[in-house]
Amino acid sequence: MTFSRTMTRGLRRAFIAAAAAGMVLAPLSARAAGLAPGEYTIGFVTENTGPIAAAGLSYHHGAQLAVDEINASGWMGQGTKLKLSEKESGSDAARGVQALTQFIADRNVIATTCCILSPVAGAMRPVAVNAKIPLVIYGATIPGLPQLPYVTSIVGLPGPQEVKMTQRLVQELKPKSVTYFVNADNEAFQGRFKAAQKVMEDAGVKTAGVISILGSDTDFTAPATQAMATNADLIMVWTTQTPAGGIIAALRNRGYTGPIAANDVIAPPPMFKKIGEPLAGVPFPVLFSAEISDTPEAKKFIADYQKRFNELPDAYAAQGYTAIYYIAQGLKGTDGKPTRDGLAQKMAAITNIEHNVYGELPMKDGQADFQKSLIGAWSKDGKVVAWEPK
């Protein structure tokens, strides 16, 4: 009798314990079927000051809009939100590394994103890898920056788009000679120049001259005169933003009326506001343009951005926007509470960014692999239009 009562009490306790365990485990099991509710912080290294602040502001605004949309829509799941934490680098490598180091020390930061300039991104990459924190490159264009699983890039590498544009210039303009401007102090732009030069020379187009400038140069009167003296059929500008605008303006102001081609640094609206009509008709490759991009996602992005910031978005804003959605997609695919390492693994496994303004956007080995590009040009009244040869 005593043994029976003892066993009964023991079975009752076991049953109660099992039931209690079931009551505890049920909600835990349900919760694990998706990202755990909470606020997830992304460390954003801004470049709102310094030599390319106009572009930096666009990246930042695009990222802010993405965070607002994701939070308002519950895109990552019920009870989940993103928070953007910003630290300024001024496009300086040392300041960028310092900002990233501070984000690493802040355990609330689950992922980071950075960098317009390739040397800055190159300095920050090993820091992110050593700390095992996701770092998404939103602007730097030198090939080979991704280092899976921690460092990835949503940037459309300019090489393929610029090669396509150069091939079309050969077909449409049929130049016999080209003179090139190139940054002597920027490895990425030297690579971009060489890719365009190869297309030209493979088509039998001769190099009439190569004029080297520095990113800090501001007076381009003499270089413009030097370029005009080569009597080339086409002048191509492969430089960073400030020199590109100055070179084109100097050429037009010196009376050059021949064709000029440039890269996407002349695409942002602040460039036309600064340089004006000399940019008209100069072709440039672009993956996104508020005036000529026509996907449904692009149209919505353009309308929402204009409402939020009272201006049209440029290609850089689209990249900042895409970087945040890429991180959010990694979080969205996570069960439970993510770690930095776990999120990096999830993001590295993404083969297509679900939400973007370009249409389909595959990821290949941690690098965005854009399937198409546009060739745009500024009109005289400051609108981007599809480029057509005169």
N, C-alpha and C positions, 0 to 999 in steps of 0.2 A: 504493500500500500504506500509506504513511504517512497519506495523506488518509483512507483507509478506516478505519484504526485510530482516527484522531482523531475522525472522525464517529461511529464506534461508541461510543467513550468518551463523546462528547458526548451521544449519544442515551441511553446508559446513565445518565449523570448526570441528564438531563432526566426519565427514567422514575423514577429514585429520588426526585428532588425532587417529582415529581407524586404519587408514592405516599405520600411523607411528608406532603405537603400534604393528601392525602386522609385520611390517618390523623388529622391534626390537625383538619381541617374536620368530619369525621364527628361526633365528640363535641360540637363546638361547635354544629353544626346540630341535634343531638338536644336539647341543653340549651336551645336557644332556643325550643323548642316548649312553653314554660311558664315560670312564674316561676323565676328563678334561685334555687338553694338559698341559705339564709342566714337571718340574724335581722334583722327589720325593726322599727324602733323608732317607736312612736307617742307623741308628746308630749301628755300629758293635763293640762290646766290644771284642778286640783282646786279645790273650794270646801268643804273639810272643816272650815273655821273661818268665823267671821263670822255674820251674821244669819240665813242660811239653810243652816246647816251640816247640819241633819238631811236636807234634800233632797240636798245636795252629797255626803254619804256614800252615799246610795242610787245616785246616778249613778256614783260611783266603784266601788262594789261590783259593779254591773251590768257595767261595763267590765272589771273584773278577771275576772269569771266568763267573759265572752266570750273573753278572751285564753287562759284556762286551757283552754276547750273547743277552740278553734281549734288550739292547740298539741298537745293530746292526740290530736286526730282527724286531724291532717295536712290540714285542710280546704283550705288554700291550695296544697297540693302537697307532694310528698316532699322532706324536708330543709328545709322552710321553717317559720319560727316568728315569732311576734310578741313584742315586749317593750314593756311600758308604762313610760314615764318620766314621773314626776309632779312638778309644781311648783304650789305653793299660791298662790291669788289672794285668798282671803278675800272673794270677791265684790266686790273693789275694782278699778276699771278700770285704774288706774296699775300695780297689781301684776300684773294680767292681761296687760297689754301688755309689762311687763318679763319675765314668764314666757315669753310667746310669742317675744320677741326672743332670749331665751336658747336656746330650741328652734331658732330659725332659724340661730343661730350654730353649733349642734351638727349637723354634716353627717350624723351617724348617724340623725337624726330625719327620717323620710320623710313624715310627715303629723302633723297636730295636731287636737285636738278640745277644745272649751271651752264654757263660759258658760251660767249659769242666767239672769242678769239681762240684759235687752236693751241697756241702756246700756253694759255691759261688752263685750257682743258687738259693738256698734256701734263701740266704740273699737278693738277688735282686728281688725275686718274689713279696713280699709285697710292695716294692717301686713302681714297675710297676703297680700293681693293684690300689694302692692309687692314682697314677697319671693318671690312665686310658689310658695307652699307650700300644700298642701291644708289647709283648716280646716273641720272639720265642727262645726256648732252642735248641741249635744246638749240644750239646755234653753231658751234664750231664745225668746220667743213673739211678738215684734213682727214683722209681715209685712215682706217686702222685704229680709231680711238676706242671702239668697244672692247671690253675684256670681260667675257662672261664668267660668272653670272652677274657680276656687280656693276659693270659699266656698260651702258647701252646708249644708243643714239637714235632719235627720231628725226634727224636732219636728212633731207634729201641731198646726197652728195652732189656738188655742182658739176663734177666731171661729166656724167652721162647727159645731163641737160644741156650743158655748154657745148658738148660735142655735137649734139643734135642741132643746136642753133647754128654752130659753125658750118656744119654740112649744108644747112639750108642757105646760109649766106653764100657759100660757094655756088650753089645751084642758081640762086636768084640774082646775085650781083655779078657773078663771073669775074672776080678780081684777078689781076695778073700779079699784083704785089700787095703786101700788107706791112704796115709799121705797127709795132706793139709798144704799149706802155705797160710796165710791170713793177711791182714793189720789190726792191732789192732786199728789203728786210722782212719779208713775209714768205715763208716756205710754201704755204698753202697756195698763195696766188702765183708763185712761180710755177707750181705744178699745174695750175689751171691754164696759165699761159702756154706752157709746153704742150699740153693736150690739144689746145686750139691750133697752135703752130704746126703740130704734126698732121692734123686734118688738112690744113691748108697746103702744106708741102707735099703730102701724099697726093693731093689733087693737082699738083704742078704749080701752085701759087708760091711765088718767091717772097722771102723775107727782105723787105726794103730797109728795115731798121728796128732795133730794140732799144727803147729808152727807159733806163732805170730811174726810179724815184724812191723816196723814203716816205713812210707813212706820216711823218711829221712835217713834210714839206707843205708850204702854203702858197708859194709863188710859182706859177707854171707857165709864165710868159715865154721864157727861154726854151723850156722843153717843147712847148707848142710850136714855136718857130722852127726848132730842130726837126720835129715830126713833119711839118709841112714841107720842109726842104727836101725830104726824101721822095716827094711826088708819088706816094703810094696810092693805089686805088681804094684802099680801105684802111682806117685806123681802128685798132682794137685796144680797149682799155681794160687791163687785168690788174686792178688795184683795189685797195680798201676804199671805204665810202667817201671820206673827205677828199682825198686826192682825185678820185674818179670824177666827182662833181667839178672840182677846180680845173682839171685837165680839159674836160669837155667844154666848160665855159670859156677857157682860154683859147681853145681852138676856134670856137665860133666867133669870139670877140676879135681874133686876129684875122678873120675873114675866110676861114676854111669852110667850104660849102659841101665837101665830099662826104661820103658815108662814114659814120662812126658806129661801132658796136661796143657794148659794155657787158658787165656781169650784173647779177641781181642786186648789187649794192645800191643801184640807182632807182630801185623799185619803190622804196617807202615814200609816202606823201611828203614828209618833211624835206626830202631831197628836192622835190619839185618846188616846194615853197621857197627853198633857199636859192636854187640855181635858176629855176624858171625856164623860159622858152628855149635856151640852148640844149636842153635835154630832149626836146620834141623830136620824135622820129628815130631816136637811138634805140635799136632793139636790145632786149635783155631777156634771158631765160627766167621763167618764174613758175613755181609750182602752184601758187595761189595768187589771185588778184581779185580784189573786191569788185572790179568792173567786169571781168571776163570769166571768172569761175562760176560754173552754173549747176553744180550738184545741189540737191535739196539741202544737204547738210551745210554746204557753203552759204547758201542763201539765208538760212536761219542764223548761222554764225554772224554773217554780215549785219543782219537786222538787229540782233541782240547786242552786238559790239557797238554799233552806232548809237543805240539807245543808251547804253551804259556809259560810253566815253565821248559821245557827241562828235565822233569822227569815224571814217571808214577804217577797217582793219587792213594791215598790210601782210606780206608774207611772213614777217617775223612774229606778228601777233598770232597767226595761225599755228606757228611752231610752238610757241609758249602754251597755247591752248591744247595742242596735241600731246605735249609732254605730260601734262597733268592727267589727261584722260588715260594715257598709257599706264601711269602709276596706279590710277584708280582701277583700271582693268585688272592689274595684278592683285590688288587688294580684294576686288570683287570675287576673284576666283579662289580666295583663301577660306579655309574652314577654321573657325575659331579665332583666337588671338594671334596675329602674325608676328614673327620675329623679323628682324632686318634680313637675315640670311634666308629665311623662308620666303619672304617677299621677293628677294632677288631671284631665287630659283623660279618662282611663279612667273615673273616678268621675262626672264630669259627664255621661258618655254612658249611665250606668246608668238604666234606665227602671223597674226593679222590684228592690227589695232581696230577694235570694233567701232569706236566713235571718233571720226575725224572729218575734216572738211574737203578731203581730196577724192572721196570715193573709196575704192579698195586701197588699203595701205599695208602691204606685207612687211613683216620683219624677217630678215635673213641674217643669221649669226649675230643678232643683237643690233643690227643696223637697218633703218628704214630703207625699203627698196621700192622707190616710186616707179610706177609703171608708165607715167606720161608726164609731159611738161608742156607749158605754154610759152609762146614768144610774144612778149608785150612791148609796148612803146608808149611814151607819154605823148599826148596830143598837145597842141599849143595852148589849149585852155585848161591844161592840168588834169586830164583824165587818162587813165590807162586804157589803151585799146589794143586789139590784136594787131601785131606788126604786119605791114604789107610794104614791099619795096616800092620805091617811087618809080 
